[in-house]
Amino acid sequence: MSTHRLIHLCALVLALGSFGLTLWHGLEDRGVALAFGAFVAVGELTRWSAPQPGTPARHPGPQPGVAAPLAAAGALAYALLGQAAGEPTRHGAAQVVAVVLAASLAGCVPHLARGQRGTLDHLARRVLTVGFAAVCFQPLYNQGVFDAWIGPAYALLLLALLALTALCDAVLAAATARSRTGWPFGPLLQDELRGLLGIGSAVCATGAVMALAVAVAGLWALPVFCLPLLLVQLAFRRYAAVRATYRQTIASLARATEVAGYTPAGHARRVAALSRAVGRDLGLTEPELTVLEHAALMHDIGQLSLVDPVPAGATAGLDPAEQRRIALLGGAVVRQTGVDPAVAVVVERQADPWAEQPPAARIVRAVNAYEERARDAGPGGALAALEELRLGTAGDYAPEVVESLARALARESDPAHGWVTHG
């Protein structure tokens, strides 16, 4: 059984058991349960699902960070709630899972109606992480284990539990992506943890504050203390929109070679998408993948400086000295656009001997050569192009990049691990 199916199965068992126990014992503290359930449902309704800017549009891809921060904070606050307005609560871990799942399902209805992908993974992670937090806190709290923890010590306890829960969620997200895509687990986990440093830390802090505030001030604290997180969510959306616009600008610059007739239509886009897949297979992190994709989009921009276009834009067959000249011209153009200087370095170094190249430049060179050889070769051209690259690993192409390219192409033809480039 694959990892993501195992995660779904564990979440299903926990959900069914929690619903059964809640129905058997009845709903405790109904007002509190309804308030937190409504809060989680509203948070799910405001969930956004935009992938990381520059990520190829495929499913499933890793999307570091928290897509529904309001719902996550409310669910965690309910899992760590011991009192409401000074009165001890009586709900247990099973009721926490049942209420959060029911509210999440209600809030996900519009997303499911739109056919939004990744909802099942999202719900499975929500059930398991909230269940983990509730099981760690509720039984011990109800037994009086935390009675001696007062003031700052109690707040630090909640933050520590939330940090462990966030780590659990990151591991589940990375494991799910690893199972669905076959990408290395380590870089996927790094990306998830990096996302937690942003809005994830705000979710944990807000969850702890809401649990403490409701314990003292009652349920009116929920709408008051959710406002800062709502503003953070809006800021992250704007940041994502800015990054998406930045990526679109780079893609528009890259299409200049196609408009001018120097390269075939869609060449830069195909090279960028396949380069990113190879980079992910080789374990590059999200920032490195972004640089790689932008460099792949602009790898041919140096051809705009040529008086006579290269036939079909196929630079891989040119003399090495001419390839380096075009690459240096391209790097100079990139530096004038205000794009990240790291992108210019990759563009400049793409024609160097592979042993002297940075990893991103090795990937762009090999993928560009493959795409040029395979695009007009007809049936069997892809295999022939890949074999030609393998024969060139002695001096032109990095062997590990060529083998990673072969794995990425195998995934492209596999429905379970396939990816689709941007249109």
Disulfide bonds with the S-S distance in Angstrom:
none
